[in-house]
Amino acid sequence: MNAWKISFAVACGLALAAANPAWADDGAALRACQGRGENFSPFVTVKQVIDGCTQAIRSDHYQGNDLALLYFQRAQAHLQSNDSDKAINDFSQVVALSPKFAPAYRGRGDAYRQKHDVPNALADYTSAMAAAPDDATLARGRALIHYYANDYDRAILDYTLAIKLDATKVNFWSERGLACLAKGEPDKALADFDAALKLDPKNMEASGNSCIVLFRVGRLEQALEKCNAAIASFPFVSPLYAERGFVHFKLGHLPEASANFDEGLRRNKKSARALFGRGLIKLKNGDVSGGNSDIEDAKELAPDIETQLAKYGIAR
């Protein structure tokens, strides 16, 4: 979807305003601001959007919701170009002009999130949810902020609200599963991944994460089944090979483990987990120097990898 095609109640008002003969010069600026090039081409650059909106704003021909739309479009362009401060300024103009427009709070919240300003990001998402309480994507957005702030309890609460509002979204279930896993509740995580897979049996995240969680809780035969299914559906996802390799390793299937670690490294030469696994295989085969070298190289890529894998009984 074109980033500049938005749903806003005053869009038609802007089109009518541009038809005023006295404002004929605004036409090209408005087209660019709304993400349309010459002859209604959908291809415009972020700079063209910003310049078009700026020209229209400076014309002083627009006020109220019409002006809010111009600021909103420009704010989105600033957000897309990672200019958080300018995005916040423009979204704030929209909020002042249209205080009940939820996407303005959401956009400003996203800009604050770009700046790692968690309190303001949460405050804006809360305002957006108050303005549009039935929008499940807003609850999910606030859940993500909590999740990345390592506040897994609140993340789970917001994901639960999102699911209550719309239980058909696969990512809501899968992401709540990740929050449960981060909180240390693998059984709840698996239940959410299973719910996601019921909605979409070939969902990459839920399938791969089920493989990983089952391995971590020691349900190795189930883990192998999930890993096999995930790789069959998504053979291009290189981390899955290392995970399946560790499952085989724990099961004592060293040739299969070796093949998976090699495949993981073939697909990604900097896979720390696959490199560590290959080192373990070399040690098992008596190549002490080669094994320790691989493991040390893996630790260069991921300094805590040995500690993390030791939690699951993987050690040299």
N, C-alpha and C positions, 0 to 999 in steps of 0.2 A: 504494500500500500504506500502511496506517495506520502512522505512525511508531512507534507503541507496541506493534505486534504483533511480538514477537520470538520467536526459537527458542531456548529455554533449557531444559535437562533438568529443572529443578525446578519448572516452572510448574504441573504437576499437583499437586506437593506443596503448593504455596501454596494451591491451590483446596481441597484436603482440609483444610489447617490452618484455613482460614476457616470450615469447617463445625463446628468445635468450639464448642459452645454458650457456653463461657466467653469466646469471642472473637467473639461475634456482632457486636459493634460494629465489627470490622475489615472487615466485608464491603464497605461503601461505599468505604472508603479503598483497599482492594485493587483494587476495580473501577477506581477512578480511576487508581491507580498503574499498572495494566496497560493503561490507555488505553480503558476501557469506562465509559460513563456509566450513568445509570439505565436499567433495562430493557435492558441490554447495548447501548445506543447506542454507535456507534463515534466519536461526536463529543465530544471533551473538549479543553480548552485545556491549554497547557503548564503554566500555573499550577496547574490542577486535578491534573495528574499529579504535580507536585512536592509539592503539599500532601498528596495521598493517600499517596504514598510516605513522606513525612516522618511522617505520623500512624502509619503501620504500623510504621516503624522505631522510633519512640519508644514503641510499645506494649510492647516487650521480649518479644513473643510468638514471635519468629523468630530463628533462629541458623543458622550454617553456610550451605549453598547457598540456603536460603529467604531469609535475610537478604541474601545476595549479590545475589539477583534484585531485591530492593527497591532496593538501592543502584544497581544497573545501570540500572534504569528511570529513577531520578531523575537519574542521570548523563547519560543520553541527553537528558532534558528540559533539563537545564542546557546541554548542548552545543547543542541546537537553538535555545536562546535566547541563544547566544553568551556564556554566563557560563563562560568557560574554567576559571577557578580552581576554582569549585565543581564543575565536571565532573571536573576532575583529582582533586580530593579524593574524590569518590564512586567514580570508577573505581579509585582506589588502594585503597579499602575492598574492592571486588570482587576485586581482585588478591590482597589479603591473605587473603580468605576462600576464593577459588577460583583458585589460582595457575596452573592449566592452562587457564583459560577464555580463549581467544584474542580474542573480541570485546571483552573488557575492555581488553586491551592496545591493540587497534585504536582503541577509543573514546578512550582516554587519549592515544594518538598523535595523533588528530585534534584533540583539545583543545590539545595542545602546538603543533600546526600552526596553529591559530587564533591562538596567541600568538607565532607566528613563531619558536618555539623548535625549530630544526631538529635539533640533537643529541638532545634527548629524544624528539622525534617519531620519529626514525629508530630510536632504541633500543627504543621500544615496538613499532614495527612489526616489528622484528627478533625481539622476544620473541613477538609474535603468530605470526610465520611459524614459529618453533621449535615453538610449541604446535599449529599446524595447517599442517604443511608442504605439504599438497596443496591448500591454498586459493589459487587463482590470484589472487583479488581482493586478497589481502594483498601479494603481490609487486607487483601493479599499484599499490596504495596507496603502497608504499615508493618505487616508481618516480616517482610524482607528487611526492613530497617532494624527491627528488633533482632532478627537473626544475625545480621552482620555486626550488630553491637554485642553479640554473645548473650543476649537476653532471651534464652530459649523458651522460658515459661510464657512470656508475653507473646513471643512469636507463635507458639502453639495455640494460644487463645485466639489470636487474630486469624490464623489459618482455619481454625475451627469455625469462626464466624464466616469467613469467606466460603467455606464448604456448606455451611447452613444456607447461605444465600444462593449458592450455585454449586451443587454437588457434581456437575457434569464436567468440570474442568480438571483434566488429568494432572496438570502441574500443581494444583492446590494440594492434592493428596500426596504427590511425590515430594513436594517441598516440606509439607508438614512431617513426612517421614524423616527427612533429613534433620529437621529440628528435634524430633524425638530421638534420633540417633545421637545427635550432638549432646543432648541432655543425658544420655546414658540409658535410654529405654529402647533397646533393640527390638523387643517383641512388638511394641507399638509401631516402631518404624516399619517392620516387616508387614504388619497389618495394613498400613497406609500404602506401602508399595504394592501389595496385593490388590488393594482397592483401585489403584491407578492402572494396574495391568488388566483388571476386569473391564475397565473403560476402554483401554487401548492395549491389547495383548502384545503389541510390538513397541511399546514405549521404551525408548533407549535408556532414559534415566532410571526409571523404576526397575527395569530388568537388570541393568548393571549394578544398581545399588543393592538389590536383593542378593545378588551373587556375593557382594562384598560383606554385607551384614551377616549372612549365613556362615561365611568363612570365619568372621570375627567371633561369632558365638559358638563355633565348634561344630556346627551341623554340616559336616563336610560333604556327605553324599548329596544332600539337598543343594548345597552351595555349588557343587560340580554340575548338577542338573541346570541350575539357573545360569551359571557361567556359560555352559554349552549353548543354551538357548539365546543368551545375550549375544554371544559371538556369532552364532548362526545368522542372527538378524542384523548385527552391526559389526561385520568383520573389520571395518576400518577404524574402530575405536581401540587404539593401541593399549590403553591401561588395562583393558579387560584380560589381555593375555598374561600380564604379570599376576593378576589376581587368580586366574585359573592355574597358573604355574604354582602359586603358593598352596592352593587347594591340593593339587597333585603331590606337592612336596610333603604336606602333612599326612597325606594318605600313603606315602611311601612309593609313589609312582615316579621315580626319578627320571626315567627317559621322557615321559610325558611332560614333567615339570621343566626339564631342560629345553624341550622343543618350544614350550610356551614362552619361556624367558627369552630364548633366541628370537622368536617371532616378534615379541614385544620390542626388543632392541632393533630388529630390522626395520620396524615401523617408526621407532623413535629412539635414536641413539642416546638420548639424554634421559631415558626413563630410569630414575633412580631405583625404583622397585624391581624392575626387570634386571638391572645391573647387579643389585644386591642378590637377587635370586640366582643369577648365573654364577656369582661368586660362591654361593652356598653349594651349588652343584659341583663346582670345581673342587671345593674342599672335600666333599663326599667322595670324589673320584681320586683324591690323593694329590691334587695340584694345589698345594698350600700357597705357594707364591702367587699363582694366578688368581686363586680364590680371594686371598687377602687384598690383592691389588684391585679386583673388581669391587669388593666391599668398601674399600677406602675411597675409590672413585665415586661410588654411590653416596657416601657420606659427604663428599664434597658438594654434590648436587642437593642433598637433603640431609643436613647435619643431624637431625633427630631420628633418622630412619631406623637405626639399629634399636633405639629405645622403643620406638613405636611398634616395630615388628616383634620385639621380645614380649610385648603384652599378649601376643597371640601364639606364643610358643615357638616363634621363628628365631633361631639364634645359631651362630656358628660354633 
